[in-house]
Amino acid sequence: MRPAQTLLLGLILLVPVLAFLFLKSFGTNRYALPTFLPDHVDSTQVSGKWQRDTVFHQIGDFRFPSQAGREITQAELADKGLYVANFFSTTCSGICPQVSAQLSRVQEKFRQEPRVRLASFTVDPTHDSIAVLARYAEQYGAIAGKWFFLTGNQAGLNQLAAREFRLSMEGSSLVQSQKIFLVDKNRQVRGMYDGTSEKEINRLITEIGVLLYTYDHE
């Protein structure tokens, strides 16, 4: 075999090795998702040295009735893997229909993935009764046991939105938001998205896939 052929063969054999080493060294960090909503900075001792570490907020427990009348807890949503959350009202004619339509895309993408759930919390429980939510859910093709539309007492919903997801209030009233949250199995927010943007929802779909991949390769 001539030297040029030998060199070419060597390069061909070397490419897969280099690709493997690159992915092994950089693949994990490259696709790691950030964590949002920092709570405080703590100090931990590692190898005899103190290091500062950010402690991120965990969404507190909740329990609200769904469009089917059954109460849904965060444990049921998060312990399965992850859930996508948003705050809306059925009387909102602006951003809410856009967000709900985009969430329908997310539901369809992960229709066969039981670890992915969706939770839409009303900000107007006075109007959005279980019956009203049931009609709204049907309008957007919500799959039973997959996409939950949740109502409850106003104080509890306000606390969940403002204290746990840190949405802003208008005076003492909670208003619908175009923001969508990705919550992992540790009940931490791993992504925030504009629910009216197709591009942002595409990013959400991608990052759900990344999160599921990390679960499968822990």
Secondary structure, 3 states (H helix, E strand, C coil): CCHHHHHHHHHHHHHHHHHHHHHHHHHHHHCCCCCCCEEEEEEEEECCEEEEEEEECCCCCCEEEECCCCEEEHHHHHCCCEEEEEEECCCCCCHHHHHHHHHHHHHHHCCCCCCEEEEEEECCCCCCCHHHHHHHHHHCCCCCCCEEEECCCHHHHHHHHHHHCCCCEECCEECCCCEEEEEECCCCEEEEEECCCHHHHHHHHHHHHHHHHHHHCC
